[in-house]
Amino acid sequence: MENNIDLEVVEAFGDEWTRFDQSQLSESDQIEMFNSYFRIFPWSKLPNNAVGFDLGCGSGRWAKLVAPRVGRLDCIDPSTAALEVAKKNLSSYQNCQFHLASVDSIPLKDESADFGYALGVLHHIPNTETGIKCCVSKLKKGAPFLLYLYYRFDNRSWWFRQIWQASEMGRFFISRLPYAIRYFLSQIIALIVYLPLARTALILEKLGFDVDAIPLSFYRHRSFYVMRTDALDRFGTKLEKRFTKTEISQMMERAGLENLVFSDRAPYWCAVGYRK
């Protein structure tokens, strides 16, 4: 029985990837964002013609850069709309297979995958830890799993966390509005909040200042298209969880992963572990 899924969230992401199919994403943005998530991924440890999976593939933006490096990539998503976008974006890759499925029903044999990853996905389901366990069950022993979950700003100052709390109130109300309205408001937020803060951080960085503490400084080198996409992701999603580094580590270990490695750079806390 599938119960580790929120159908409203799935529908919201289908709407997001239809609006932002990543066709306007620049190659530089794509590569730089990919590297920020995958910089700790052990490519050199994968076997030749490795077989792996992208859990919650969305538009296929990560798969587009993973597919050329591996033998086969199984792209899995519970949204029909998102999967159609992914099929379009990955049409030139013959080694991608597409599966309409939730994390509870991954259509792969247990212990069959040489690697797997779930980036920005498992914090949007009712039981995140169970979702991690479902992913790990598909990995061969010793296979790596790359995970990114929203973090609870445990490495940030108290005032940074207060700013997030204020934004969380906005997300709570906006994410419950009709799709057209939440889309419109998210784009206003991208314009009047994301863009000014990101560009201010960029200017200060060029002047020699450390800008890591500035909210949204992660976007200082990103295009406005990326900001618009992520603003809709942030404020348009009803179910969102956040975890500390310790909590993420504990969930990964209980799921059967070991030798964990956490990235020391944004986005926090990107982590990789290996199936025991």
Backbone as a ProteinNet text record, in pm:
[ID]
protein_1_A
[PRIMARY]
MENNIDLEVVEAFGDEWTRFDQSQLSESDQIEMFNSYFRIFPWSKLPNNAVGFDLGCGSGRWAKLVAPRVGRLDCIDPSTAALEVAKKNLSSYQNCQFHLASVDSIPLKDESADFGYALGVLHHIPNTETGIKCCVSKLKKGAPFLLYLYYRFDNRSWWFRQIWQASEMGRFFISRLPYAIRYFLSQIIALIVYLPLARTALILEKLGFDVDAIPLSFYRHRSFYVMRTDALDRFGTKLEKRFTKTEISQMMERAGLENLVFSDRAPYWCAVGYRK
[TERTIARY]
84.4	0	87.9	60.6	138.2	77.2	150.7	99.3	203.7	325.6	431.4	440.2	327.1	318.8	211.5	233.2	134.3	93.2	-28.2	-72.2	-81.2	-111.3	-114.4	24.8	124.2	262.9	305.2	267.7	300.1	239.2	114.3	46.4	112.8	157.2	223.4	354.8	429.6	555.6	532	424.4	389.5	364.1	294.9	269.4	400.5	489.2	616.5	701.1	717	804.7	742.3	610.6	546.2	573.5	565.8	593.7	742.3	825	970.4	1031.3	1021.9	1072.4	1223	1288.6	1434.3	1487.4	1397.9	1441.3	1516.9	1494	1563.2	1682.5	1711.9	1825.7	1955	2044.7	2169.8	2259.9	2348.1	2440.3	2531	2574.2	2662.7	2590.5	2465	2387.1	2370.4	2336.8	2313.5	2437.9	2550.7	2674.7	2718.2	2709.8	2754.5	2664.9	2533.3	2443.1	2466.7	2484.4	2512.4	2638	2742.4	2867.8	2853	2768.1	2750.5	2688	2602.4	2540.8	2629.2	2692.8	2763.4	2913.2	2961.2	3105	3158.6	3073.5	3118.9	3084.6	3024.4	2982.8	3103.8	3118	3238.7	3231.7	3237.5	3228.3	3332.6	3451.3	3561.8	3538.5	3447.1	3420.8	3310.4	3244.9	3138.9	3199.3	3133.4	3181.9	3155.1	3217.9	3190.7	3044.5	2982.6	2841	2751.6	2776.2	2699.4	2550.2	2468.7	2323	2276	2201.2	2156.9	2022.9	1977	1845.3	1845.6	1755.2	1728.9	1589.4	1581.1	1451.9	1394.9	1277.9	1219.1	1288.4	1296.3	1378	1325.8	1195.7	1140.5	1157	1218.2	1238	1351.8	1429.6	1545.2	1670.5	1673.1	1787.6	1917.4	1910.2	2031.6	2062.7	1958.2	1977	2047.5	2025.8	2085.2	2237	2294.5	2439.1	2491.6	2401.8	2442.4	2442	2340	2321.6	2446.2	2517.2	2635.1	2748.5	2742.6	2851.8	2827.7	2707.7	2671.6	2614.8	2593.4	2538.2	2388	2318	2172.4	2128.4	2030.1	1976.6	1824.9	1772.7	1628.8	1576.3	1492.2	1436.2	1296.3	1279.3	1157	1089.8	960.5	886.1	737.8	666.9	524.2	433.1	489.2	409.2	414.1	298.8	291.1	340.8	299.8	340.5	491.5	551.1	696.1	769.1	720.5	787.1	783.6	676	669.2	773.1	794.5	897.9	1035.5	1057.9	1186.6	1211.6	1109.1	1124.5	1165.1	1106.1	1138.8	1283.4	1321.7	1456	1565.1	1529.9	1629.2	1611.1	1539.8	1507.1	1630.2	1740	1860.4	1944	1902.7	1977.4	1902	1963.8	1899.5	1911.2	1992.3	2014.4	1928.4	1829.4	1738.2	1607.2	1563.1	1433.7	1347.1	1218.2	1129.4	1022.8	1000.5	906.5	814.7	686.6	588.9	563.7	626.1	617.9	658	607.2	645.8	762.9	817.2	932.1	894.6	768.4	724.4	713.5	717.2	696.1	800.6	925.3	1033.2	1039.1	1019.1	1007.8	1142.5	1230.7	1361.5	1380.8	1460.7	1488.6	1574.9	1553.6	1637.5	1782.5	1873.5	2017.7	2059.1	1999.7	2030.2	2104.9	2108	2163.1	2306.1	2387.3	2525.3	2535.5	2432.3	2428.2	2284.7	2261.2	2131.6	2144.1	2047.3	2046.5	1903.7	1881.1	1752.4	1784.3	1768	1808.1	1686	1661.9	1551	1414.8	1404.6	1281.6	1220.7	1302.1	1247.7	1205.2	1227.1	1170.4	1028.3	979.8	843.5	748.4	785	697.8	667.4	561.5	522.4	629.4	696.9	797.1	930.1	1015.4	1142.1	1233.9	1244.2	1335.1	1294.7	1165.6	1118.2	1152.2	1141	1176.8	1323.2	1410.8	1553.2	1576.6	1508.8	1523.8	1479.8	1372.4	1325.3	1431	1496.6	1602.7	1721.7	1763.6	1880.9	1858.6	1735.7	1705.9	1734.2	1737.8	1761.7	1909.6	1994	2137.3	2209	2310.5	2400.1	2483.5	2537	2623.8	2745.2	2774.2	2886.8	2854.3	2730.9	2692.9	2665.4	2701.8	2680.8	2540	2494.1	2364.7	2384.5	2350.4	2365	2230.7	2229.9	2105.1	2115.8	2011.2	2000.6	1863.3	1863	1741.5	1754	1643.9	1646.4	1699.5	1787	1844.9	1777.4	1795.7	1727.3	1815.6	1908.6	1996.1	2073	2112.1	2182.9	2325.2	2373.6	2506.1	2495.4	2375.2	2350.8	2325.6	2331	2309.2	2161.7	2131.6	1992.3	1908.8	1969.1	1891.7	1862	1954.6	1929.8	1809.7	1802.8	1690.4	1559.8	1567.7	1447.1	1391.3	1482.2	1438	1367.5	1425	1359.8	1221.5	1209.7	1079.9	975.2	1015.6	922.6	881	976.5	944.1	857.7	873.9	795.4	647.4	617.7	478.1	418.5	497.9	451.5	429.9	524.3	510.2	384.5	355.8	239.2	111.4	96.4	-27.5	-24	87.7	95.9	79.4	139.4	136.4	-2.8	-96.1	-232.8	-329.4	-276.6	-358.4	-369.4	-462.4	-469.9	-338.7	-308.7	-180.4	-145.5	-241.1	-212.4	-170.6	-234.8	-204.1	-69.1	-44.1	84.1	200.2	176.7	279.2	306.8	200.9	216.6	291	251.3	315.9	461.6	488.8	627.1	717.5	662.9	742.9	768.2	671.8	691.7	801.1	799	901.1	1038.7	1044.6	1172.4	1227.1	1137	1178.4	1219.5	1143.4	1168.4	1249.1	1269.9	1347.8	1471.7	1450.9	1563	1664.1	1615.9	1705.8	1787.2	1725.7	1805.3	1908.6	1870.8	1964.8	2078.9	2045.7	2148.5	2247	2195.9	2285	2365.7	2306.9	2382.5	2498.9	2472.7	2578.4	2688.4	2649.8	2747.8	2837.2	2776.7	2854	2950.9	2901.7	2986.7	3100	3070.3	3174.5	3285.5	3247.2	3345.7	3429.9	3372.4	3446	3533.7	3529.1	3617.3	3555.4	3424.7	3358.1	3315.8	3311	3256.7	3104.6	3034.4	2889.5	2807.7	2873.1	2802.5	2687.6	2698.5	2595.4	2473.5	2484.1	2371.8	2266	2141.3	2034.8	2028	2013.8	2000.5	2128.8	2241	2367.5	2405.5	2346.5	2370.9	2336.2	2243.9	2197.4	2275.8	2383.9	2452	2507.7	2540	2591.4	2487	2365.2	2259.2	2175.8	2113.1	2025.2	1892	1818.4	1686.8	1591.9	1614.3	1531.6	1542.8	1662.5	1683.2	1611.4	1621.3	1554.4	1403.5	1349.6	1204.3	1160.3	1238.8	1207	1206.7	1312.7	1327.7	1231.5	1191.1	1091.4	957.6	922.6	799	812	928.8	954.7	938.2	997.2	997.2	859.9	793.4	667.2	543.3	562	446.9	424.5	509.6	501.4	445.1	334.3	262.1	335.9	395.1	464	614	676.5	821.1	875.6	978.4	1044.3	1188.7	1245.3	1385.7	1453.6	1583.4	1656	1793.5	1843.8	1981	2077.4	2202.5	2305.2	2305.3	2289.3	2286.8	2167.4	2051.9	1932.1	1946.1	2002.3	2023.9	2119.8	2227.2	2325.2	2261	2180.2	2116.2	2018	1940.1	1845.4	1917.9	2026.6	2102.3	2163.2	2215	2274.9	2169.3	2053.4	1945.8	1891.2	1906.2	1859.5	1957.4	2074.1	2171.3	2286.9	2314.2	2427.5	2541.9	2663.4	2780.7	2883.5	2991	3099.1	3044.6	2961.7	2895.7	2995.1	2970.6	3050.3	2953.2	2970.9	2887.1	2966.3	2900.3	2963.7	2982.4	3096.2	3121.7	3086.8	3017.9	2975.9	2826.2	2768.4	2628.3	2612.6	2500.8	2384.1	2404	2370.4	2378.7	2248	2247.1	2360.6	2357.3	2425.5	2434.3	2526.8	2485.4	2562.4	2560.5	2666	2672.2	2707.6	2644.6	2673.4	2675	2727.9	2741.5	2661.9	2591.9	2512	2602.6	2566.4	2645	2645.2
-120.1	0	125	215.5	339.2	444.4	484.9	589.2	694.9	678	775.3	873.6	938.5	1031.8	1134.8	1257.5	1363.7	1404	1368.1	1388.6	1535.9	1622.7	1766.6	1818.3	1767	1806.6	1757	1633.2	1577.6	1663.1	1702.1	1786	1922.7	1976.5	2107.3	2102.5	1994	1983.1	1958.5	1889.5	1875.8	2011.4	2097.6	2234.1	2312.5	2295.6	2369.1	2331.8	2202.1	2160.5	2184.6	2198.7	2237	2384	2467	2610	2635.5	2563.2	2579.8	2448.2	2423.3	2297.1	2298.7	2402.5	2420.6	2447.2	2476.1	2508.8	2641.5	2726.5	2855.2	2854.6	2738.5	2728	2729.2	2820.8	2831	2711.6	2682.5	2569.9	2594.1	2718.2	2749.1	2730.4	2776.4	2756	2607.6	2533.6	2390.8	2318.8	2347	2280.1	2320.8	2449.1	2496.8	2442.7	2437.8	2382.3	2232.7	2163.4	2020.6	1993.4	2068.8	2048.8	2077.7	2172.6	2204.7	2087.6	2011.3	1894.4	1770.2	1751.5	1626.5	1632.8	1741.9	1754.5	1646.6	1590.6	1485.8	1345.9	1338.4	1207.3	1130.4	1002.9	925.1	863.8	947.1	897.1	789.2	806.7	713.8	573.9	561.3	431.1	353	414.5	343.7	245.4	131.6	36	87.9	27.8	63.3	33	122.9	106.7	89.2	173.6	166.8	188.8	120.5	133.1	199	308.5	378.5	444.6	515.4	577.6	719.7	797.5	935.5	935.6	941.2	935.7	1076.3	1097.9	1230.7	1312.9	1258.9	1320.6	1455.9	1484.4	1613.8	1640	1751.3	1790.5	1716	1640	1569.8	1654.7	1766.1	1857.2	1795.3	1709.5	1643.1	1523.2	1450.3	1332.3	1367	1486.3	1529.1	1526.5	1547	1546.3	1415.4	1336.5	1205.6	1100.9	1104	1001	977.5	1082	1057.8	986.1	979.6	921.2	774.9	723.9	590.9	503.3	375.3	282.6	294.3	305.6	322.4	405.2	490.1	572.2	557.6	509.8	497.2	625	696.5	823.6	796.8	826.3	790.1	914.6	928.1	1041.3	1004.1	1050.2	1018.6	1110.6	1213.2	1309.2	1279.3	1255.6	1231.8	1352.9	1472.6	1594.9	1613.8	1592	1607.1	1505.9	1384.1	1279.2	1309	1370	1408.3	1514.3	1606.9	1709.1	1643.1	1549	1479.2	1401	1333.2	1257.5	1348.7	1467.3	1563.8	1612.3	1647.6	1700	1595.9	1468.4	1360.7	1276.4	1328.8	1252.3	1210.1	1281.6	1247.9	1139.2	1095.6	992.3	860.6	761.3	630.8	543	584.1	500.3	541.8	626.3	667.2	589.4	535	469.6	545.6	554.2	639.4	555.6	590.3	514	609.5	593.3	670	596	641.8	568.4	658.5	624.7	695.1	622.6	679.5	619	485.1	463.5	336.9	225.1	260.3	158	169	190	198.6	67.7	72.3	-51.2	-111.2	-124.7	-184.9	-299.7	-397.5	-508.8	-461.7	-519.4	-488.6	-525.9	-445.5	-466.4	-478.7	-394.3	-401.3	-279.9	-170.1	-44.1	-20.5	33.3	66.5	201.7	282.7	412.8	465.1	567.8	634.3	773	856.9	989.6	1042.4	1125.4	1192.2	1332	1430.4	1567.3	1657.4	1708.4	1800.6	1735.5	1608.6	1532.9	1480.2	1409.2	1331.3	1414.8	1545	1630.3	1673.3	1628.3	1661.7	1541.8	1440.9	1325.2	1309.8	1238	1226.6	1165.6	1058.9	992.8	987.8	1083.9	1097.5	978.1	933.1	822.5	693.9	666.3	548.6	560.5	682.5	705.3	676	716.7	688.1	537.8	467.5	321.5	253.6	303	246.3	262.2	377.8	400.7	309	300.3	220.1	72.5	26	-115.5	-153.3	-56.5	-84	-85.7	-46.4	-38.1	-170.7	-195.5	-307.1	-273.2	-372.6	-347.4	-267.1	-161.8	-75	34.5	36.8	138.2	271.9	383.2	515.3	569.4	647.6	715.8	861.6	952.4	1095.8	1153.5	1225.7	1275.9	1424.6	1497.3	1637.6	1661.2	1701.7	1738.8	1882.8	1954.3	2090	2085.5	2178.6	2178.4	2282	2265.5	2348.7	2464.7	2505.4	2619.8	2603.2	2478.3	2450.4	2504.9	2549.5	2611.5	2763.2	2815.5	2958.5	3030.4	3162.8	3245.8	3249.7	3298.4	3304.5	3398	3508.8	3603.7	3548	3465.2	3399.9	3307	3234.2	3141.7	3218.1	3336.7	3418.1	3466	3500.8	3541	3425.3	3305.4	3188.4	3165.2	3181.1	3161.5	3256.6	3379.7	3476.4	3432.9	3383.9	3337.5	3212.3	3133.1	3010.4	3041.9	3150	3192.3	3225.2	3293	3324.3	3199	3103.7	2979.1	2903.2	2902.3	2829.3	2875.8	3005.8	3058.9	3052.4	3088.9	3092.5	2953	2852.2	2716.6	2655.4	2717	2665.1	2739.6	2831.5	2906.7	2831.1	2867.9	2806.4	2823.2	2730.2	2727.9	2860.2	2920.5	3044.3	3156	3162.9	3268.7	3244.5	3118.9	3090.7	3111.3	3081.7	3106.3	3256.5	3336	3480.6	3538.6	3499.7	3553.5	3508.7	3384.7	3336.3	3416.7	3458.6	3536.1	3678.1	3732.3	3862.9	3851.9	3744.2	3721.5	3707	3635.3	3619.9	3755.3	3844.9	3976.2	4071.6	4076.2	4178.1	4128.1	3995	3940.5	3866.5	3762.1	3680.9	3764.1	3834.2	3907	4014.3	4103.7	4206.6	4148.4	4048.4	3989.8	3918.2	3844	3770.3	3865	3969.7	4062.5	4147.7	4180	4251.8	4166.4	4035.7	3944.7	3936.5	3937.8	3932.1	4055.4	4171.8	4296.6	4296.6	4257.1	4254.4	4153.4	4041.1	3940.6	3998	4072.6	4132.5	4237.8	4294.8	4393.4	4328	4193	4120.6	4075	4090.9	4050.6	3903.8	3841.9	3706.8	3720.7	3662.5	3683.9	3560.6	3458.6	3333.6	3352.2	3450.8	3471.5	3548	3603.6	3679.7	3583.5	3596.1	3509.8	3514	3396.6	3380.1	3413.1	3422.3	3447.7	3331.3	3215.3	3098.6	3129.4	3223.8	3256.8	3370.6	3414.2	3534	3515.2	3393.2	3368.9	3306	3295.3	3229.4	3329.8	3282.1	3366.3	3388.3	3484.5	3512.3	3395.3	3321.5	3203.9	3100.5	3079.3	2985.8	3035.8	3164.4	3221.8	3206.9	3230.5	3216.7	3073	2979.2	2837.5	2800.8	2840	2800.1	2873.8	2994.2	3065.8	2993	2941.7	2863.2	2732.5	2671.6	2548.8	2574.4	2681.9	2712.5	2752.8	2841.4	2896.9	2827.4	2740.6	2673.7	2532.6	2484.2	2346.2	2339.3	2267.6	2263.2	2185.7	2072.8	1988	2005.2	2057	2077.3	2047.8	1964.8	1933	1979.6	2003.4	2043	1964	1937.1	1852.3	1910.9	1879.8	1917.9	1816.5	1852	1760.9	1631.2	1642	1522.6	1434.2	1494.2	1416.5	1346.4	1415	1354.8	1236.7	1255.9	1149.5	1027.4	1050.3	939.5	864.8	937.2	871.6	788.5	841.7	769	641.7	650.6	533.2	427.9	472.5	376.4	311.9	381.6	328.5	226.7	214.5	116.4	173.5	302.1	366.1	388.2	384.2	405	490.3	522.7	604.9	734.5	802.6	923.2	1036.7	1112.2	1231.5	1346.3	1456.4	1574.9	1683.9	1753.4	1866.4	1979.6	2048.4	2161	2293.7	2285.9	2406.7	2400.1	2515.6	2518	2442.2	2371.9	2365	2266.4	2313	2228.5	2151.5	2029.1	1942.1	1831.3	1848.2	1745.2	1636.1	1509.9	1401	1277.8	1200.1	1071.5	962.9	846.6	731.5	607.7	497.5	372.4	263.7	182.2	76.4	-23.9	-57.8	-153	-289.4
0	0	0	-90	-98.5	-6.4	93.8	181.4	213.2	163.6	190.1	73.9	48.7	-63.2	-31.8	-71.5	-57.7	-198.5	-236.2	-374.4	-410.6	-314.7	-343.2	-378.2	-307.9	-335.7	-473.4	-506	-637	-747.7	-728	-827.7	-838.8	-724.9	-724.8	-801.7	-784.7	-857.4	-1006.2	-1039	-1179.8	-1242.2	-1166.9	-1212.6	-1225.8	-1126.4	-1127.9	-1248.9	-1274.6	-1383.6	-1519.9	-1524.2	-1649.9	-1680.1	-1575.4	-1592.1	-1614.5	-1541.5	-1551.1	-1598.4	-1727.1	-1782.8	-1801.6	-1755	-1758.9	-1899.5	-1993.1	-2128.7	-2134.4	-2034.6	-2030	-1934.2	-1880.4	-1789.1	-1869.4	-1836.2	-1909.6	-1879	-1972.1	-1952.1	-1832.5	-1813.3	-1700.9	-1568.1	-1560.3	-1437.8	-1409.4	-1512.7	-1495.7	-1444.9	-1507.1	-1468.2	-1327.7	-1296.2	-1165.2	-1054.4	-1077	-975.6	-959.9	-1071.2	-1067.9	-985	-1011	-938.9	-789.6	-753.6	-612.3	-535.6	-602.5	-537.9	-549.2	-662.9	-690.7	-662.3	-605.4	-582.8	-489.3	-401.7	-309.7	-359.9	-479.4	-528.8	-582.6	-545.9	-581.7	-721.8	-823.6	-960.8	-988.3	-936.2	-966.2	-910	-814.8	-752.9	-823.2	-921	-992.1	-1091.1	-1111.2	-1211.1	-1351.9	-1449.7	-1589	-1621.6	-1698.8	-1736	-1613.8	-1514.6	-1390	-1415.2	-1335.3	-1341.4	-1212.6	-1224.3	-1104.2	-1123.9	-1019.7	-1026.4	-973.1	-1031.5	-991.5	-931.3	-799.1	-730.4	-720.6	-783.4	-788.6	-894.8	-1015.6	-1121.1	-1166.5	-1143.2	-1182.8	-1331.1	-1364.2	-1504.4	-1570.5	-1492.5	-1546.9	-1554.3	-1479.9	-1492.2	-1440.8	-1336.7	-1289.7	-1378.9	-1417.6	-1502.2	-1632.3	-1680.7	-1807.4	-1801.6	-1684.1	-1669	-1610.5	-1553.2	-1500.8	-1611.7	-1695.9	-1798.8	-1885.9	-1930.3	-2015.5	-1943.2	-1810	-1732.3	-1694.9	-1719.5	-1669.8	-1781.4	-1747.5	-1844.7	-1859.6	-1746.6	-1749.6	-1629.4	-1651.6	-1544	-1541.6	-1429	-1410.5	-1346.4	-1420.5	-1375	-1318.8	-1191.2	-1119.4	-1064.2	-1089.1	-1035.4	-1026.7	-922.6	-909.3	-988.6	-1053.2	-1128.3	-1277.3	-1336.2	-1480.3	-1557.5	-1513.7	-1582.1	-1577.8	-1460	-1447.1	-1533.2	-1535.6	-1611.8	-1761.7	-1807.9	-1948.9	-1982.5	-1890	-1910.1	-1913.2	-1820.7	-1815.9	-1945	-1995.1	-2120	-2235.1	-2238.6	-2343.4	-2328.9	-2205.3	-2182.4	-2201.7	-2186	-2195.1	-2320.4	-2418.1	-2538.1	-2618.8	-2602.6	-2678.8	-2612.5	-2492.1	-2420.9	-2426.9	-2486.8	-2504.1	-2380	-2284.5	-2165.9	-2046.2	-2068.6	-1961	-1971.5	-1859.6	-1851.6	-1752.3	-1780.2	-1701.1	-1630.6	-1504.2	-1422.1	-1345.5	-1363.1	-1286.4	-1156.6	-1049.6	-922.9	-806.6	-689.2	-566.1	-502.6	-397.1	-329.4	-267.5	-235.5	-177.5	-280.1	-406.8	-509.6	-620.5	-582.4	-680.9	-759.1	-890.2	-969.1	-1009.4	-912.4	-935.1	-836.9	-875.6	-786.4	-670.2	-553.8	-438.7	-469.9	-419.7	-434.6	-581.3	-666.1	-809.7	-862.9	-788.2	-839.1	-791.7	-882.1	-848.8	-779.4	-789.8	-723.9	-727.8	-649.8	-652.3	-593.4	-622.3	-560.1	-551.8	-450.9	-431.1	-380.3	-467.1	-434.1	-422.3	-302.3	-280.8	-293.1	-256	-277	-147	-68.3	43.2	164.2	160.1	265.5	230.1	114.4	71	79.9	158.4	177	326	361.4	503.6	592.4	547.8	630.9	556.2	585.5	515.3	539	662.4	692.9	621.2	617.1	544.2	396	343.1	203.4	176.8	268.6	253.7	253.5	343.9	351.9	223.1	162.1	36.1	-73	-74.9	-173.5	-148.2	-24.1	10.1	-22.1	-9	-35.6	-181.1	-270.2	-412.5	-447.3	-353.4	-379.2	-354.7	-434.1	-406.1	-282.7	-218.5	-103.6	-147.7	-74.6	-108	-206.5	-259.1	-357.8	-289.7	-353.3	-292.7	-317.7	-221.5	-233.2	-195.5	-287.2	-265.1	-223.4	-114.1	-56	-25.9	-64	-22.3	37.6	165	235.9	281.6	284.1	339.4	482.5	514.9	648.8	738.4	869	966.6	1013.4	929	956.9	1088	1115.6	1240.5	1239.4	1123.3	1118.8	1100.3	1125.6	1105	1237.8	1231.5	1350.3	1386.7	1506.1	1553.3	1466.6	1421.4	1341	1201.2	1150.5	1021.7	1033.3	1144.9	1167.8	1188.4	1245.9	1264.2	1129.8	1040.6	905.8	837.3	853.2	793.7	854.7	984.5	1049.6	992.2	965.6	907	766.5	688.5	553.5	557	661.8	675	692.7	759.5	774.4	638	555.1	420.6	338	347.9	273.4	314.3	443.2	493.9	424.8	411.5	352	199.2	139.6	-6.4	-66.3	-2.3	-57.4	-56.1	13.2	20.4	-71.5	-150.2	-244.5	-377.6	-464.2	-598.4	-673.2	-764.2	-833.3	-899.5	-969	-1042.1	-947	-830.6	-734	-667.7	-628.4	-563.2	-660.7	-788.1	-889.3	-899.4	-909.4	-921.8	-801.3	-680.9	-560.9	-550.2	-590.1	-583.8	-677.4	-790.7	-885.7	-835	-762.7	-698.1	-592.4	-515	-412.3	-477	-588.4	-659.6	-701.6	-744.6	-794.6	-683.4	-575.2	-473.2	-353	-342.6	-230.9	-281.3	-361.3	-408.3	-487.7	-588.1	-678.1	-606.5	-526.8	-458.5	-361.4	-282.7	-186.6	-258.4	-363.1	-435.9	-504	-565.9	-636.2	-538.6	-424	-320.5	-272.1	-251.1	-208.9	-314.8	-440.9	-549.5	-549.7	-531.8	-528.6	-411	-293.3	-174.4	-188.9	-254.5	-276.4	-364	-466.5	-556.7	-485	-377.5	-298.2	-192.6	-187.6	-96.7	32.8	47.4	171.1	166.7	286	298.8	304.3	208.5	197.6	233.5	288	316.2	414.7	503.8	604.5	551.9	432.8	376.8	323.7	367.4	315.3	162.9	102.8	-42.7	-119.1	-48	-116.7	-207.8	-184.3	-269.7	-415.2	-436	-571	-635	-574.4	-624.1	-764.8	-801.9	-936.8	-1028.6	-979.6	-1055.4	-1133.1	-1238.8	-1320	-1249.5	-1296.2	-1239.6	-1264.9	-1372.8	-1403.2	-1291.2	-1241	-1130.3	-1005.3	-979.8	-863	-873.2	-991.5	-1012	-989.5	-1041.4	-1023.5	-875.7	-805.1	-666	-573.5	-610.1	-530.1	-535.5	-652.7	-663.9	-587.6	-595.3	-520.7	-370.8	-323.5	-179.5	-128.5	-198.7	-147.6	-203.5	-300.1	-359.4	-312.6	-221.3	-176.1	-34.8	-21.2	105.4	214.1	177.8	275.1	261.2	365.2	365.1	503.8	510.1	636.5	631.3	748	756.5	867.4	847.9	940.8	971.3	1089.8	1124.7	1063.9	1062.6	1011.8	1091.2	1222.5	1307.8	1274.8	1255.3	1222.1	1087.8	990.8	858.7	870.8	946.2	966.4	1031	1133.3	1204.1	1114.7	1034.3	944	839.1	785.8	684.4	742.3	863.6	926.8	959.5	1009.4	1039.2	911.7	799.6	672	613.3	676	628.8	551.1	570.2	502.8	600.6	551.1	635.6	561.6	633.7	576.9	516.2	594	545.4	523.3	417.3	388.4	361.7	434.8	417.8	346.3	256.5	189.7	289.9	281.7	371	305.2	191.9	120.7	92.4	60.3	20.2	-111.9	-129.7	-41.4	74.3	193.1	312.3	330	383.4	406.3	303.3	194.3	92	145.9	133.1	193.5	104.5	116.4	47	146.4	131.9	216	130.8	187.6	113.6	183.7	105	167.2	237.4	358.8	436.6	368.1
[MASK]
++++++++++++++++++++++++++++++++++++++++++++++++++++++++++++++++++++++++++++++++++++++++++++++++++++++++++++++++++++++++++++++++++++++++++++++++++++++++++++++++++++++++++++++++++++++++++++++++++++++++++++++++++++++++++++++++++++++++++++++++++++++++++++++++++++++++++++++++++++

